[in-house]
Amino acid sequence: MQNKALPSISEVSKADGEKTPASVKALVLSLVSRVENEVRKEKLQRNIQNSSQPPSEDKPKGFKAKKPRSRRPRGGQPGQAGNAPKLYPPEAREHIENYYPSQ
């Protein structure tokens, strides 16, 4: 579309406005509103990929809101059943060896 400004309805002289039939006036008004709506849609759908604007002019996209932090600490919670391996009772072992590393 060309960027020429169209004359507005208010610029029509009073004599010409009185000579124009009502049906033509209604048609012109509906066409003007359709053109204005199309121009608005084009402006809303325009972004850096389909216009000559630099990326800094593009509107930021919405971000998800962060979840509020929980009061509980991370990891296993107090009272949770652990996953440690089960130890044999001393009676079920063949022998017990004490090992002390030398320093």
Secondary structure by P-SEA (a helix, b strand, c coil): cccccccccccccaaaaaaccaaaaaaaaaaaaaaaaaaaaaaaacccccccccccccccccccccccccccccccccccccccccccccccccbbbbbbbcc
